[in-house]
Amino acid sequence: MDISSDGARLVIASAGLTVPKRFGVALVPNSPPRECERVWRNGEMMGVRFTEPR
């Protein structure tokens, strides 16, 4: 939904989906995933902070 150099706000497909504290996310199709950590979650919305510099 929103992205910056430090993190992003993501929309999750299902509010009941379990998301780990740390995971990789590919923000552009066919690009390598960026490592990130979940900072907050509210239903289907989630904020993540990128843990690797870009």
PQR file with spaces between the fields and no chain letter, atoms N, CA, C, O and H, PARSE charges and radii, in Angstrom:
ATOM       1  N    MET     1       0.824   -1.184    0.000 -0.4000 1.5000
ATOM       2  CA   MET     1       0.000    0.000    0.000 -0.0000 2.0000
ATOM       3  C    MET     1       0.876    1.259    0.000  0.5500 1.7000
ATOM       4  O    MET     1       0.725    2.119   -0.868 -0.5500 1.4000
ATOM       5  N    ASP     2       1.788    1.367    0.967 -0.4000 1.5000
ATOM       6  CA   ASP     2       2.753    2.477    1.021 -0.0000 2.0000
ATOM       7  C    ASP     2       4.139    1.884    1.184  0.5500 1.7000
ATOM       8  O    ASP     2       4.299    0.826    1.793 -0.5500 1.4000
ATOM       9  H    ASP     2       1.910    0.668    1.672  0.4000 1.0000
ATOM      10  N    ILE     3       5.143    2.561    0.642 -0.4000 1.5000
ATOM      11  CA   ILE     3       6.521    2.088    0.773 -0.0000 2.0000
ATOM      12  C    ILE     3       7.451    3.279    0.908  0.5500 1.7000
ATOM      13  O    ILE     3       7.237    4.322    0.291 -0.5500 1.4000
ATOM      14  H    ILE     3       5.013    3.421    0.147  0.4000 1.0000
ATOM      15  N    SER     4       8.488    3.113    1.723 -0.4000 1.5000
ATOM      16  CA   SER     4       9.546    4.116    1.857 -0.0000 2.0000
ATOM      17  C    SER     4      10.871    3.356    1.872  0.5500 1.7000
ATOM      18  O    SER     4      10.887    2.134    1.728 -0.5500 1.4000
ATOM      19  H    SER     4       8.662    2.265    2.223  0.4000 1.0000
ATOM      20  N    SER     5      11.958    4.061    2.041 -0.4000 1.5000
ATOM      21  CA   SER     5      13.258    3.386    2.089 -0.0000 2.0000
ATOM      22  C    SER     5      13.420    2.571    3.362  0.5500 1.7000
ATOM      23  O    SER     5      14.222    1.638    3.403 -0.5500 1.4000
ATOM      24  H    SER     5      11.945    5.054    2.158  0.4000 1.0000
ATOM      25  N    ASP     6      12.659    2.916    4.414 -0.4000 1.5000
ATOM      26  CA   ASP     6      12.786    2.232    5.705 -0.0000 2.0000
ATOM      27  C    ASP     6      11.785    1.108    5.924  0.5500 1.7000
ATOM      28  O    ASP     6      12.053    0.201    6.712 -0.5500 1.4000
ATOM      29  H    ASP     6      12.007    3.674    4.381  0.4000 1.0000
ATOM      30  N    GLY     7      10.632    1.139    5.249 -0.4000 1.5000
ATOM      31  CA   GLY     7       9.614    0.132    5.499 -0.0000 2.0000
ATOM      32  C    GLY     7       8.426    0.276    4.578  0.5500 1.7000
ATOM      33  O    GLY     7       8.465    0.998    3.582 -0.5500 1.4000
ATOM      34  H    GLY     7      10.414    1.876    4.609  0.4000 1.0000
ATOM      35  N    ALA     8       7.357   -0.437    4.940 -0.4000 1.5000
ATOM      36  CA   ALA     8       6.168   -0.423    4.090 -0.0000 2.0000
ATOM      37  C    ALA     8       4.929   -0.728    4.916  0.5500 1.7000
ATOM      38  O    ALA     8       5.010   -1.311    5.997 -0.5500 1.4000
ATOM      39  H    ALA     8       7.326   -1.023    5.749  0.4000 1.0000
ATOM      40  N    ARG     9       3.786   -0.326    4.388 -0.4000 1.5000
ATOM      41  CA   ARG     9       2.491   -0.720    4.945 -0.0000 2.0000
ATOM      42  C    ARG     9       1.895   -1.692    3.937  0.5500 1.7000
ATOM      43  O    ARG     9       1.713   -1.354    2.768 -0.5500 1.4000
ATOM      44  H    ARG     9       3.720    0.147    3.510  0.4000 1.0000
ATOM      45  N    LEU    10       1.596   -2.894    4.395 -0.4000 1.5000
ATOM      46  CA   LEU    10       1.121   -3.958    3.521 -0.0000 2.0000
ATOM      47  C    LEU    10      -0.324   -4.301    3.814  0.5500 1.7000
ATOM      48  O    LEU    10      -0.792   -4.133    4.940 -0.5500 1.4000
ATOM      49  H    LEU    10       1.744   -3.169    5.345  0.4000 1.0000
ATOM      50  N    VAL    11      -1.030   -4.782    2.805 -0.4000 1.5000
ATOM      51  CA   VAL    11      -2.377   -5.317    2.971 -0.0000 2.0000
ATOM      52  C    VAL    11      -2.248   -6.833    2.872  0.5500 1.7000
ATOM      53  O    VAL    11      -1.738   -7.353    1.879 -0.5500 1.4000
ATOM      54  H    VAL    11      -0.649   -4.918    1.890  0.4000 1.0000
ATOM      55  N    ILE    12      -2.707   -7.536    3.897 -0.4000 1.5000
ATOM      56  CA   ILE    12      -2.631   -8.992    3.970 -0.0000 2.0000
ATOM      57  C    ILE    12      -3.901   -9.570    3.359  0.5500 1.7000
ATOM      58  O    ILE    12      -4.983   -9.005    3.521 -0.5500 1.4000
ATOM      59  H    ILE    12      -3.121   -7.113    4.703  0.4000 1.0000
ATOM      60  N    ALA    13      -3.773  -10.697    2.655 -0.4000 1.5000
ATOM      61  CA   ALA    13      -4.911  -11.307    1.961 -0.0000 2.0000
ATOM      62  C    ALA    13      -6.035  -11.702    2.906  0.5500 1.7000
ATOM      63  O    ALA    13      -7.203  -11.675    2.519 -0.5500 1.4000
ATOM      64  H    ALA    13      -2.895  -11.156    2.524  0.4000 1.0000
ATOM      65  N    SER    14      -5.703  -12.068    4.135 -0.4000 1.5000
ATOM      66  CA   SER    14      -6.713  -12.508    5.097 -0.0000 2.0000
ATOM      67  C    SER    14      -6.326  -12.046    6.490  0.5500 1.7000
ATOM      68  O    SER    14      -5.171  -12.179    6.892 -0.5500 1.4000
ATOM      69  H    SER    14      -4.753  -12.090    4.449  0.4000 1.0000
ATOM      70  N    ALA    15      -7.287  -11.503    7.230 -0.4000 1.5000
ATOM      71  CA   ALA    15      -7.010  -11.041    8.593 -0.0000 2.0000
ATOM      72  C    ALA    15      -6.603  -12.203    9.494  0.5500 1.7000
ATOM      73  O    ALA    15      -5.939  -11.988   10.508 -0.5500 1.4000
ATOM      74  H    ALA    15      -8.226  -11.394    6.903  0.4000 1.0000
ATOM      75  N    GLY    16      -6.989  -13.430    9.145 -0.4000 1.5000
ATOM      76  CA   GLY    16      -6.659  -14.595    9.953 -0.0000 2.0000
ATOM      77  C    GLY    16      -5.326  -15.234    9.613  0.5500 1.7000
ATOM      78  O    GLY    16      -4.930  -16.203   10.260 -0.5500 1.4000
ATOM      79  H    GLY    16      -7.529  -13.605    8.322  0.4000 1.0000
ATOM      80  N    LEU    17      -4.619  -14.714    8.610 -0.4000 1.5000
ATOM      81  CA   LEU    17      -3.345  -15.273    8.175 -0.0000 2.0000
ATOM      82  C    LEU    17      -2.267  -14.985    9.216  0.5500 1.7000
ATOM      83  O    LEU    17      -2.115  -13.845    9.654 -0.5500 1.4000
ATOM      84  H    LEU    17      -4.941  -13.926    8.084  0.4000 1.0000
ATOM      85  N    THR    18      -1.526  -16.003    9.611 -0.4000 1.5000
ATOM      86  CA   THR    18      -0.426  -15.830   10.546 -0.0000 2.0000
ATOM      87  C    THR    18       0.811  -15.373    9.790  0.5500 1.7000
ATOM      88  O    THR    18       1.191  -15.975    8.785 -0.5500 1.4000
ATOM      89  H    THR    18      -1.650  -16.930    9.255  0.4000 1.0000
ATOM      90  N    VAL    19       1.438  -14.306   10.275 -0.4000 1.5000
ATOM      91  CA   VAL    19       2.644  -13.760    9.644 -0.0000 2.0000
ATOM      92  C    VAL    19       3.740  -13.761   10.705  0.5500 1.7000
ATOM      93  O    VAL    19       3.530  -13.239   11.799 -0.5500 1.4000
ATOM      94  H    VAL    19       1.130  -13.818   11.091  0.4000 1.0000
ATOM      95  N    PRO    20       4.914  -14.341   10.403 -0.5600 1.5000
ATOM      96  CA   PRO    20       6.000  -14.368   11.387  0.2800 2.0000
ATOM      97  C    PRO    20       6.555  -12.974   11.658  0.5500 1.7000
ATOM      98  O    PRO    20       6.293  -12.038   10.903 -0.5500 1.4000
ATOM      99  N    LYS    21       7.322  -12.838   12.738 -0.4000 1.5000
ATOM     100  CA   LYS    21       7.928  -11.560   13.110 -0.0000 2.0000
ATOM     101  C    LYS    21       8.913  -11.088   12.040  0.5500 1.7000
ATOM     102  O    LYS    21       8.952   -9.901   11.719 -0.5500 1.4000
ATOM     103  H    LYS    21       7.535  -13.599   13.352  0.4000 1.0000
ATOM     104  N    ARG    22       9.709  -12.006   11.484 -0.4000 1.5000
ATOM     105  CA   ARG    22      10.683  -11.675   10.426 -0.0000 2.0000
ATOM     106  C    ARG    22      10.390  -12.519    9.204  0.5500 1.7000
ATOM     107  O    ARG    22      10.129  -13.716    9.323 -0.5500 1.4000
ATOM     108  H    ARG    22       9.678  -12.971   11.744  0.4000 1.0000
ATOM     109  N    PHE    23      10.431  -11.907    8.025 -0.4000 1.5000
ATOM     110  CA   PHE    23      10.165  -12.620    6.785 -0.0000 2.0000
ATOM     111  C    PHE    23      10.700  -11.804    5.618  0.5500 1.7000
ATOM     112  O    PHE    23      11.139  -10.669    5.803 -0.5500 1.4000
ATOM     113  H    PHE    23      10.644  -10.935    7.929  0.4000 1.0000
ATOM     114  N    GLY    24      10.668  -12.370    4.425 -0.4000 1.5000
ATOM     115  CA   GLY    24      11.066  -11.668    3.212 -0.0000 2.0000
ATOM     116  C    GLY    24       9.829  -11.292    2.412  0.5500 1.7000
ATOM     117  O    GLY    24       8.853  -12.041    2.372 -0.5500 1.4000
ATOM     118  H    GLY    24      10.311  -13.292    4.275  0.4000 1.0000
ATOM     119  N    VAL    25       9.875  -10.136    1.781 -0.4000 1.5000
ATOM     120  CA   VAL    25       8.748   -9.687    0.964 -0.0000 2.0000
ATOM     121  C    VAL    25       9.280   -9.157   -0.368  0.5500 1.7000
ATOM     122  O    VAL    25      10.195   -8.334   -0.398 -0.5500 1.4000
ATOM     123  H    VAL    25      10.668   -9.527    1.814  0.4000 1.0000
ATOM     124  N    ALA    26       8.699   -9.637   -1.465 -0.4000 1.5000
ATOM     125  CA   ALA    26       9.047   -9.142   -2.802 -0.0000 2.0000
ATOM     126  C    ALA    26       8.015   -8.085   -3.167  0.5500 1.7000
ATOM     127  O    ALA    26       6.841   -8.401   -3.356 -0.5500 1.4000
ATOM     128  H    ALA    26       7.956  -10.306   -1.441  0.4000 1.0000
ATOM     129  N    LEU    27       8.441   -6.851   -3.265 -0.4000 1.5000
ATOM     130  CA   LEU    27       7.525   -5.738   -3.516 -0.0000 2.0000
ATOM     131  C    LEU    27       7.301   -5.499   -5.004  0.5500 1.7000
ATOM     132  O    LEU    27       6.350   -4.821   -5.392 -0.5500 1.4000
ATOM     133  H    LEU    27       9.396   -6.595   -3.111  0.4000 1.0000
ATOM     134  N    VAL    28       8.170   -6.051   -5.830 -0.4000 1.5000
ATOM     135  CA   VAL    28       8.056   -5.936   -7.280 -0.0000 2.0000
ATOM     136  C    VAL    28       8.120   -7.358   -7.836  0.5500 1.7000
ATOM     137  O    VAL    28       9.005   -8.121   -7.447 -0.5500 1.4000
ATOM     138  H    VAL    28       8.943   -6.602   -5.515  0.4000 1.0000
ATOM     139  N    PRO    29       7.207   -7.735   -8.733 -0.5600 1.5000
ATOM     140  CA   PRO    29       7.243   -9.094   -9.279  0.2800 2.0000
ATOM     141  C    PRO    29       8.625   -9.448   -9.845  0.5500 1.7000
ATOM     142  O    PRO    29       9.278   -8.624  -10.487 -0.5500 1.4000
ATOM     143  N    ASN    30       9.048  -10.673   -9.597 -0.4000 1.5000
ATOM     144  CA   ASN    30      10.324  -11.210  -10.088 -0.0000 2.0000
ATOM     145  C    ASN    30      11.555  -10.527   -9.500  0.5500 1.7000
ATOM     146  O    ASN    30      12.650  -10.667  -10.046 -0.5500 1.4000
ATOM     147  H    ASN    30       8.518  -11.342   -9.076  0.4000 1.0000
ATOM     148  N    SER    31      11.401   -9.796   -8.408 -0.4000 1.5000
ATOM     149  CA   SER    31      12.555   -9.192   -7.745 -0.0000 2.0000
ATOM     150  C    SER    31      12.905  -10.024   -6.511  0.5500 1.7000
ATOM     151  O    SER    31      12.041  -10.716   -5.974 -0.5500 1.4000
ATOM     152  H    SER    31      10.512   -9.682   -7.965  0.4000 1.0000
ATOM     153  N    PRO    32      14.148   -9.968   -6.060 -0.5600 1.5000
ATOM     154  CA   PRO    32      14.494  -10.722   -4.845  0.2800 2.0000
ATOM     155  C    PRO    32      13.771  -10.125   -3.639  0.5500 1.7000
ATOM     156  O    PRO    32      13.566   -8.913   -3.583 -0.5500 1.4000
ATOM     157  N    PRO    33      13.386  -10.956   -2.682 -0.5600 1.5000
ATOM     158  CA   PRO    33      12.682  -10.437   -1.512  0.2800 2.0000
ATOM     159  C    PRO    33      13.590   -9.596   -0.620  0.5500 1.7000
ATOM     160  O    PRO    33      14.796   -9.829   -0.544 -0.5500 1.4000
ATOM     161  N    ARG    34      12.995   -8.622    0.047 -0.4000 1.5000
ATOM     162  CA   ARG    34      13.707   -7.811    1.048 -0.0000 2.0000
ATOM     163  C    ARG    34      13.367   -8.355    2.421  0.5500 1.7000
ATOM     164  O    ARG    34      12.205   -8.632    2.715 -0.5500 1.4000
ATOM     165  H    ARG    34      12.015   -8.433   -0.015  0.4000 1.0000
ATOM     166  N    GLU    35      14.377   -8.507    3.261 -0.4000 1.5000
ATOM     167  CA   GLU    35      14.160   -8.968    4.621 -0.0000 2.0000
ATOM     168  C    GLU    35      13.518   -7.847    5.430  0.5500 1.7000
ATOM     169  O    GLU    35      13.921   -6.688    5.332 -0.5500 1.4000
ATOM     170  H    GLU    35      15.322   -8.282    3.022  0.4000 1.0000
ATOM     171  N    CYS    36      12.516   -8.204    6.228 -0.4000 1.5000
ATOM     172  CA   CYS    36      11.820   -7.194    7.023 -0.0000 2.0000
ATOM     173  C    CYS    36      11.312   -7.814    8.314  0.5500 1.7000
ATOM     174  O    CYS    36      11.334   -9.033    8.487 -0.5500 1.4000
ATOM     175  H    CYS    36      12.188   -9.145    6.308  0.4000 1.0000
ATOM     176  N    GLU    37      10.857   -6.957    9.214 -0.4000 1.5000
ATOM     177  CA   GLU    37      10.235   -7.420   10.450 -0.0000 2.0000
ATOM     178  C    GLU    37       8.914   -6.691   10.655  0.5500 1.7000
ATOM     179  O    GLU    37       8.780   -5.507   10.346 -0.5500 1.4000
ATOM     180  H    GLU    37      10.839   -5.967    9.073  0.4000 1.0000
ATOM     181  N    ARG    38       7.950   -7.424   11.181 -0.4000 1.5000
ATOM     182  CA   ARG    38       6.628   -6.871   11.455 -0.0000 2.0000
ATOM     183  C    ARG    38       6.740   -5.916   12.638  0.5500 1.7000
ATOM     184  O    ARG    38       7.285   -6.272   13.683 -0.5500 1.4000
ATOM     185  H    ARG    38       8.059   -8.386   11.432  0.4000 1.0000
ATOM     186  N    VAL    39       6.223   -4.704   12.470 -0.4000 1.5000
ATOM     187  CA   VAL    39       6.249   -3.688   13.519 -0.0000 2.0000
ATOM     188  C    VAL    39       4.868   -3.570   14.168  0.5500 1.7000
ATOM     189  O    VAL    39       4.761   -3.458   15.390 -0.5500 1.4000
ATOM     190  H    VAL    39       5.781   -4.414   11.621  0.4000 1.0000
ATOM     191  N    TRP    40       3.820   -3.594   13.356 -0.4000 1.5000
ATOM     192  CA   TRP    40       2.452   -3.532   13.876 -0.0000 2.0000
ATOM     193  C    TRP    40       1.541   -4.275   12.920  0.5500 1.7000
ATOM     194  O    TRP    40       1.876   -4.516   11.760 -0.5500 1.4000
ATOM     195  H    TRP    40       3.907   -3.685   12.364  0.4000 1.0000
ATOM     196  N    ARG    41       0.373   -4.632   13.448 -0.4000 1.5000
ATOM     197  CA   ARG    41      -0.646   -5.289   12.628 -0.0000 2.0000
ATOM     198  C    ARG    41      -2.015   -4.923   13.169  0.5500 1.7000
ATOM     199  O    ARG    41      -2.234   -4.902   14.380 -0.5500 1.4000
ATOM     200  H    ARG    41       0.102   -4.437   14.390  0.4000 1.0000
ATOM     201  N    ASN    42      -2.934   -4.634   12.256 -0.4000 1.5000
ATOM     202  CA   ASN    42      -4.308   -4.325   12.614 -0.0000 2.0000
ATOM     203  C    ASN    42      -5.195   -4.971   11.552  0.5500 1.7000
ATOM     204  O    ASN    42      -5.440   -4.374   10.504 -0.5500 1.4000
ATOM     205  H    ASN    42      -2.756   -4.650   11.272  0.4000 1.0000
ATOM     206  N    GLY    43      -5.676   -6.185   11.816 -0.4000 1.5000
ATOM     207  CA   GLY    43      -6.509   -6.901   10.857 -0.0000 2.0000
ATOM     208  C    GLY    43      -5.734   -7.237    9.603  0.5500 1.7000
ATOM     209  O    GLY    43      -4.759   -7.986    9.656 -0.5500 1.4000
ATOM     210  H    GLY    43      -5.476   -6.670   12.668  0.4000 1.0000
ATOM     211  N    GLU    44      -6.156   -6.688    8.467 -0.4000 1.5000
ATOM     212  CA   GLU    44      -5.502   -6.958    7.183 -0.0000 2.0000
ATOM     213  C    GLU    44      -4.391   -5.971    6.845  0.5500 1.7000
ATOM     214  O    GLU    44      -3.767   -6.091    5.791 -0.5500 1.4000
ATOM     215  H    GLU    44      -6.948   -6.079    8.424  0.4000 1.0000
ATOM     216  N    MET    45      -4.130   -4.998    7.714 -0.4000 1.5000
ATOM     217  CA   MET    45      -3.062   -4.010    7.495 -0.0000 2.0000
ATOM     218  C    MET    45      -1.876   -4.359    8.391  0.5500 1.7000
ATOM     219  O    MET    45      -2.052   -4.786    9.532 -0.5500 1.4000
ATOM     220  H    MET    45      -4.636   -4.900    8.571  0.4000 1.0000
ATOM     221  N    MET    46      -0.659   -4.173    7.857 -0.4000 1.5000
ATOM     222  CA   MET    46       0.539   -4.480    8.623 -0.0000 2.0000
ATOM     223  C    MET    46       1.655   -3.529    8.227  0.5500 1.7000
ATOM     224  O    MET    46       1.840   -3.225    7.049 -0.5500 1.4000
ATOM     225  H    MET    46      -0.516   -3.827    6.930  0.4000 1.0000
ATOM     226  N    GLY    47       2.395   -3.065    9.222 -0.4000 1.5000
ATOM     227  CA   GLY    47       3.557   -2.227    8.980 -0.0000 2.0000
ATOM     228  C    GLY    47       4.815   -3.036    9.176  0.5500 1.7000
ATOM     229  O    GLY    47       4.932   -3.775   10.154 -0.5500 1.4000
ATOM     230  H    GLY    47       2.245   -3.312   10.179  0.4000 1.0000
ATOM     231  N    VAL    48       5.777   -2.907    8.245 -0.4000 1.5000
ATOM     232  CA   VAL    48       7.038   -3.623    8.347 -0.0000 2.0000
ATOM     233  C    VAL    48       8.194   -2.635    8.229  0.5500 1.7000
ATOM     234  O    VAL    48       8.081   -1.588    7.593 -0.5500 1.4000
ATOM     235  H    VAL    48       5.682   -2.307    7.451  0.4000 1.0000
ATOM     236  N    ARG    49       9.308   -2.998    8.860 -0.4000 1.5000
ATOM     237  CA   ARG    49      10.545   -2.229    8.773 -0.0000 2.0000
ATOM     238  C    ARG    49      11.553   -3.116    8.042  0.5500 1.7000
ATOM     239  O    ARG    49      11.725   -4.283    8.393 -0.5500 1.4000
ATOM     240  H    ARG    49       9.400   -3.849    9.377  0.4000 1.0000
ATOM     241  N    PHE    50      12.216   -2.565    7.033 -0.4000 1.5000
ATOM     242  CA   PHE    50      13.242   -3.314    6.318 -0.0000 2.0000
ATOM     243  C    PHE    50      14.462   -3.472    7.211  0.5500 1.7000
ATOM     244  O    PHE    50      14.907   -2.503    7.827 -0.5500 1.4000
ATOM     245  H    PHE    50      12.077   -1.617    6.748  0.4000 1.0000
ATOM     246  N    THR    51      15.005   -4.672    7.288 -0.4000 1.5000
ATOM     247  CA   THR    51      16.143   -4.948    8.170 -0.0000 2.0000
ATOM     248  C    THR    51      17.458   -4.971    7.432  0.5500 1.7000
ATOM     249  O    THR    51      18.504   -5.164    8.051 -0.5500 1.4000
ATOM     250  H    THR    51      14.644   -5.458    6.787  0.4000 1.0000
ATOM     251  N    GLU    52      17.436   -4.777    6.121 -0.4000 1.5000
ATOM     252  CA   GLU    52      18.656   -4.718    5.331 -0.0000 2.0000
ATOM     253  C    GLU    52      18.674   -3.396    4.576  0.5500 1.7000
ATOM     254  O    GLU    52      17.635   -2.967    4.072 -0.5500 1.4000
ATOM     255  H    GLU    52      16.586   -4.620    5.619  0.4000 1.0000
ATOM     256  N    PRO    53      19.819   -2.745    4.486 -0.5600 1.5000
ATOM     257  CA   PRO    53      19.868   -1.489    3.723  0.2800 2.0000
ATOM     258  C    PRO    53      19.710   -1.751    2.237  0.5500 1.7000
ATOM     259  O    PRO    53      20.078   -2.821    1.752 -0.5500 1.4000
ATOM     260  N    ARG    54      19.183   -0.812    1.532 -0.4000 1.5000
ATOM     261  CA   ARG    54      19.005   -0.965    0.086 -0.0000 2.0000
ATOM     262  C    ARG    54      19.747    0.132   -0.609  0.5500 1.7000
ATOM     263  O    ARG    54      19.738    0.202   -1.838 -0.5500 1.4000
ATOM     264  H    ARG    54      18.885    0.057    1.927  0.4000 1.0000
